[in-house]
Every structure is written in C-alpha cells, then in structure tokens.
C-alpha cells in the first residue's frame, strides 16, 4: 500500500535521530496548523470534500498522540 506525502513527512520527523521529542512535537504541531489552515481554505472554496485533508490531519494527530503530546498539552493548560 503506497504512503501519502504527509505520511512520509510525518514518518521522517518521527525517525529523525537529531530531533528530541520536543522538537518532533513542535514540527508536528506546525504541520498540524498548516493542514488545518489548508482545510479551512478548502471549506471556503470549491475544493473537493474528499481531498485527503482529513487523512493528513489524522496522520499528524496520531503521531502527536504516539509522542504523548496530547497529554502534555492538556497538562500544560492545567498548570
């Protein structure tokens, strides 16, 4: 099964031995923000509803979850 460009990008970030966990999370959060921006723009234009943007976001969010970034963000908000 072929992988998407976003899956490859996320995989490359996760496998980057030069990045610490926080750096990986930061890069993934940046990707997530960009993907959400593209999704918002798509919802305001005539882009297809099935253009893969949801899949891209799912890939990014799964990687963030695997790095426990979702727990870290929730914890930081409660401090």
C-alpha distances in whole Angstrom, upper triangle without the diagonal:
4,7,10,13,14,12,13,16,17,15,18,20,20,20,23,26,28,28,29,28,30,29,25,26,28,26,23,26,27,23,24,27,26,23,26,28,25,25,29,29,27,29,32,31,29,25,23,23,19,18,16,19,19,15,16,19,17,15,19,21,19,19,23,23,22,24,27,28,28,31,33,33,34,37,38,39,41,43
4,7,10,12,10,10,14,15,13,15,18,18,18,21,24,26,26,28,27,29,27,24,25,26,23,21,24,24,21,22,25,23,20,23,25,23,23,27,27,24,27,30,28,27,23,21,22,18,17,14,17,17,14,14,18,17,14,17,20,18,18,22,23,22,24,27,27,28,31,32,32,34,36,37,38,40,42
4,7,8,6,7,10,11,10,12,15,15,16,18,21,23,23,25,23,25,23,20,21,23,20,17,20,21,17,18,21,20,17,20,22,20,20,24,24,22,25,28,27,26,22,20,20,17,15,12,14,15,11,11,14,14,11,14,16,15,15,18,20,19,21,23,23,24,27,28,28,30,33,33,34,37,39
4,5,5,6,9,10,11,12,14,15,16,18,22,23,22,24,23,24,22,19,20,21,18,16,18,18,14,15,18,16,14,17,19,16,17,20,21,19,21,24,23,22,19,17,17,14,12,9,11,12,9,8,12,12,10,12,15,15,15,18,19,19,21,23,23,23,27,27,27,29,32,32,33,36,37
4,5,5,6,9,10,11,12,14,15,16,20,21,20,23,22,23,20,17,18,19,15,14,17,16,12,14,17,14,13,16,17,15,16,20,20,18,21,24,23,22,19,18,19,16,13,11,12,14,11,9,12,13,11,12,15,16,15,17,20,19,20,23,22,23,27,27,26,29,31,31,32,35,37
4,5,5,6,8,10,11,12,14,15,19,20,18,20,19,20,18,15,15,16,13,11,13,13,9,11,13,12,10,13,15,13,14,18,18,17,20,22,22,22,18,18,18,15,13,10,10,11,9,6,9,10,7,8,12,12,11,14,16,16,17,20,19,20,23,23,23,25,28,27,28,31,33
4,5,5,6,8,10,10,12,14,18,19,18,19,18,19,18,14,15,17,14,12,15,15,11,13,16,15,13,16,18,17,17,20,21,20,22,25,25,25,21,20,20,17,15,11,12,12,9,7,10,10,6,8,11,11,10,13,15,14,16,18,18,19,22,23,23,25,27,28,29,31,33
4,5,5,6,9,10,10,12,16,17,16,19,18,19,17,14,16,17,14,12,16,16,13,14,18,16,15,18,20,18,19,23,23,22,25,27,27,27,23,23,23,20,17,14,15,16,13,11,13,14,10,11,14,14,12,15,17,16,17,20,20,21,24,24,25,27,29,29,31,33,35
4,5,5,6,9,10,11,14,15,14,16,16,17,14,11,13,14,10,9,13,12,9,12,15,13,13,16,17,16,18,21,21,21,24,26,26,26,23,23,23,20,18,15,14,16,13,10,12,13,10,9,13,13,11,13,16,16,16,19,18,20,23,22,22,25,27,27,28,31,32
4,5,5,6,9,10,13,15,13,14,13,14,13,9,10,12,9,7,11,11,9,10,14,13,12,15,18,17,18,21,22,22,24,26,27,27,24,24,23,21,18,15,14,15,12,10,11,11,7,7,10,10,7,10,13,12,12,15,14,16,19,19,19,22,24,24,25,28,29
4,5,5,6,9,12,14,13,14,14,16,14,10,13,14,12,10,14,15,13,14,18,17,16,19,21,21,21,24,26,25,27,30,30,30,27,26,25,23,21,17,17,17,15,12,14,13,10,10,13,11,9,12,14,12,12,16,16,18,21,21,21,24,26,26,28,30,31
4,6,5,6,10,11,11,13,13,15,13,10,13,14,11,11,15,15,13,15,18,17,17,20,22,21,23,26,26,26,29,31,31,31,28,28,27,25,23,19,19,20,17,15,16,16,13,12,15,14,11,14,16,15,14,18,17,20,23,22,23,26,27,27,29,31,32
4,5,5,9,10,8,10,10,11,9,6,9,10,7,8,11,12,11,13,16,15,16,19,20,20,22,24,25,26,28,30,30,31,28,28,27,26,23,20,19,19,17,14,15,16,12,11,13,13,10,11,14,13,12,15,14,17,19,19,19,22,24,23,25,28,28
4,6,8,10,8,10,9,11,10,6,9,11,10,9,13,14,13,14,17,18,18,20,22,22,23,26,27,27,29,32,32,33,30,30,29,26,24,21,20,20,18,15,16,15,12,11,13,11,8,10,12,10,9,13,13,16,18,17,18,21,22,22,25,27,28
4,6,9,9,10,11,13,12,9,12,14,12,13,16,17,16,18,21,21,21,23,25,25,26,29,30,30,32,35,35,36,32,32,31,29,27,23,23,23,20,18,19,18,15,14,16,15,11,13,16,13,12,16,16,19,21,20,22,25,25,26,28,30,31
4,5,6,8,10,12,10,8,12,13,11,12,16,16,15,18,20,20,21,24,25,25,27,29,30,31,33,35,35,36,33,33,33,31,28,25,24,25,22,19,20,20,17,15,18,17,13,15,17,15,13,17,17,20,22,21,22,25,26,25,28,30,30
4,6,8,10,12,11,10,14,15,14,15,18,19,19,21,23,24,24,27,29,29,30,33,34,34,36,39,39,40,37,37,36,34,32,28,28,28,26,23,23,23,20,19,20,19,16,17,19,16,14,18,18,22,23,21,23,26,26,26,29,31,30
4,7,10,11,9,10,13,14,13,15,18,18,18,21,23,23,24,27,28,29,30,32,33,34,36,38,39,40,37,37,37,35,33,30,28,29,27,24,24,25,22,19,22,21,17,18,20,18,16,19,19,22,23,21,23,26,26,25,28,30,30
4,7,8,5,6,10,10,10,12,14,15,16,18,20,20,21,24,25,26,28,30,31,32,34,36,36,38,35,35,35,33,31,27,26,26,25,22,21,22,19,17,18,18,15,14,17,16,13,16,15,19,20,18,19,23,22,21,24,27,26
4,6,5,6,9,10,11,12,14,16,17,18,20,21,23,24,26,27,29,30,32,33,35,37,38,39,36,37,36,34,32,29,27,27,25,23,22,22,20,17,18,18,14,13,16,14,11,13,13,17,17,15,17,20,20,19,22,24,23
4,5,5,6,9,10,11,12,14,15,16,18,20,21,22,24,26,26,28,30,31,33,35,36,38,35,35,33,32,30,27,25,25,23,21,19,19,17,15,15,15,11,10,12,11,7,10,9,13,14,12,14,17,16,16,19,21,21
4,5,5,6,9,10,10,12,14,15,16,18,20,21,22,24,25,27,29,30,31,33,35,37,34,34,33,32,30,27,25,24,24,21,19,20,18,15,15,16,13,11,13,13,9,10,9,12,13,10,12,15,15,14,17,19,18
4,5,5,6,9,10,11,12,14,15,17,18,20,21,23,24,26,27,29,30,32,33,35,32,33,32,31,29,26,24,24,23,20,19,20,18,14,16,16,13,12,15,14,11,13,11,15,16,14,14,18,18,17,19,22,22
4,5,5,6,9,10,11,12,14,15,16,18,20,21,22,24,26,27,28,31,32,33,30,30,29,28,26,23,21,21,20,17,16,16,14,11,13,13,9,9,12,11,8,11,10,13,15,13,14,18,18,17,20,23,23
4,5,5,6,9,10,10,12,14,15,16,18,20,21,22,24,25,26,29,30,32,29,29,28,27,25,22,20,19,19,16,14,15,13,10,10,12,9,6,10,10,7,9,7,10,12,10,11,14,15,14,16,19,19
4,5,5,6,9,10,11,12,14,15,17,19,20,21,23,24,26,27,29,31,28,29,28,27,25,23,20,20,20,17,15,17,15,12,12,14,12,10,13,14,11,13,9,12,14,12,12,15,16,15,17,20,20
4,5,5,6,9,10,11,12,14,15,17,18,20,21,23,24,26,27,29,26,27,26,25,23,20,18,18,18,14,14,15,13,10,12,14,11,10,14,14,12,14,12,14,17,15,15,18,20,18,20,23,23
4,5,5,6,9,10,10,12,14,15,16,18,20,21,22,24,26,27,24,25,23,22,20,17,15,15,15,11,10,12,10,6,8,10,8,7,11,11,10,12,10,12,15,14,13,16,18,17,19,22,23
4,5,5,6,9,10,10,12,14,15,16,18,20,21,23,24,26,24,25,23,23,21,18,15,15,16,13,10,12,12,8,9,12,10,8,11,13,12,13,9,11,14,13,11,14,16,15,16,19,20
4,5,5,6,9,10,11,12,14,15,17,18,20,22,23,25,22,24,23,23,20,18,15,16,16,13,12,14,13,10,12,14,13,11,15,16,15,16,13,14,18,16,14,18,20,18,19,22,23
4,5,5,6,9,10,11,12,14,15,16,18,20,21,23,20,21,20,19,17,15,12,13,13,9,9,12,10,7,10,13,11,11,14,16,15,17,14,15,19,18,16,19,22,20,21,25,26
4,5,5,6,9,10,10,12,14,15,16,19,20,22,19,20,18,18,16,14,11,11,12,8,6,9,9,6,8,11,11,9,12,15,14,15,12,13,16,16,14,17,19,19,19,22,24
4,5,5,6,9,10,11,12,14,15,17,19,21,19,20,19,19,17,16,12,13,14,11,9,13,13,10,11,15,14,13,16,18,17,18,14,15,18,17,15,17,20,19,18,22,23
4,5,5,6,9,10,11,12,14,16,17,19,16,18,18,18,15,14,11,13,14,11,10,13,13,11,13,16,15,15,18,20,19,20,17,18,21,21,18,21,24,22,22,26,27
4,5,5,6,9,10,10,12,14,15,17,14,15,14,14,12,10,7,9,10,7,6,10,11,9,11,14,14,14,17,19,19,20,17,17,21,21,19,21,24,23,23,26,28
4,5,5,6,9,10,10,13,14,16,14,15,14,15,13,12,8,9,11,9,7,11,13,11,11,15,16,15,17,20,20,20,17,17,20,20,18,20,23,22,21,25,27
4,5,5,6,9,10,11,13,15,13,15,15,16,14,14,10,12,14,12,11,15,16,14,15,18,19,18,20,23,23,23,20,20,23,23,20,22,25,24,23,27,28
4,5,5,6,9,10,11,13,10,12,12,13,11,11,8,10,13,11,11,14,15,14,16,19,19,19,21,24,24,25,22,22,25,25,23,25,28,27,26,30,32
4,5,5,6,9,10,12,9,11,10,11,9,10,6,8,11,10,9,12,14,14,15,18,19,19,20,23,24,24,22,21,24,25,22,24,27,27,26,29,31
4,5,5,7,9,12,11,12,11,14,13,13,10,11,14,13,12,15,18,16,17,20,21,21,23,25,26,26,23,22,25,26,23,24,27,27,25,28,31
4,5,5,6,9,9,12,12,14,12,14,11,13,16,15,14,18,19,18,20,23,24,23,25,28,28,29,26,25,29,29,26,27,31,30,28,32,34
4,5,5,7,5,8,8,10,9,11,9,11,14,14,14,17,18,18,19,22,23,23,25,28,28,29,27,26,29,30,27,29,32,31,30,33,36
4,6,7,7,9,8,11,11,13,11,12,15,15,15,17,20,19,20,23,24,24,26,28,29,29,27,26,29,30,27,28,32,31,29,32,35
4,7,8,11,11,14,14,16,14,15,19,18,18,21,23,22,23,26,27,27,29,31,32,32,30,28,32,32,29,30,34,33,31,34,36
4,6,9,10,13,12,15,14,16,19,19,19,22,23,23,24,27,28,29,30,33,34,34,32,30,34,35,32,33,36,35,34,37,39
4,6,9,11,11,14,14,16,19,19,20,22,24,24,25,28,29,30,31,34,35,36,33,32,36,37,34,35,39,38,37,40,42
4,6,8,7,11,10,13,15,15,16,19,20,21,22,25,26,27,28,30,32,33,31,30,33,34,32,33,36,36,35,38,40
4,5,5,9,10,12,14,15,16,18,19,21,22,24,25,26,28,30,31,32,30,29,33,34,32,33,37,36,35,38,41
4,6,8,9,9,12,13,14,15,18,19,20,21,24,24,25,27,29,30,28,27,30,32,30,30,34,34,33,36,38
4,6,8,8,9,11,13,14,16,17,18,20,22,23,24,26,28,29,27,26,30,31,29,30,34,34,33,36,39
4,6,8,9,10,12,13,14,16,18,19,21,22,23,25,27,28,26,26,29,31,29,30,34,33,33,36,38
4,5,5,6,9,10,11,13,14,15,17,19,20,21,23,24,23,23,26,27,26,27,31,31,31,34,36
4,5,5,6,9,10,11,12,14,16,17,18,20,21,23,21,20,24,25,23,25,28,28,27,30,33
4,5,5,6,9,10,10,12,14,15,16,18,20,21,19,18,22,23,21,23,26,26,26,29,31
4,5,5,6,9,10,10,12,14,15,16,19,20,19,18,22,23,22,23,27,27,27,30,32
4,5,5,6,9,10,11,13,14,16,17,19,17,17,21,22,20,22,25,25,26,29,31
4,5,5,6,8,10,10,12,14,15,16,15,14,18,19,17,19,22,22,22,25,27
4,5,5,6,9,10,10,12,14,15,14,13,17,18,17,19,22,22,23,25,28
4,6,5,6,9,10,11,13,14,14,14,17,18,18,20,22,23,24,26,28
4,5,5,6,9,10,11,12,11,12,15,16,15,17,20,20,21,24,25
4,5,5,6,9,10,10,9,9,12,13,13,14,17,18,18,21,23
4,5,5,6,9,10,10,10,13,14,14,16,18,19,20,22,25
4,5,5,6,9,9,10,13,14,14,16,18,19,20,23,24
4,5,5,6,5,7,9,10,10,13,14,15,17,19,20
4,5,5,6,6,8,10,11,12,14,15,17,18,20
4,5,8,9,10,12,13,15,16,18,19,21,22
4,5,8,9,9,11,13,14,15,18,19,20
4,5,5,6,9,10,11,12,15,16,17
4,5,5,6,9,10,10,12,14,16
4,5,5,6,9,10,11,13,15
4,5,5,6,9,10,11,13
4,5,5,6,9,10,11
4,5,5,6,9,10
4,5,5,7,9
4,5,5,7
4,5,5
4,6
4
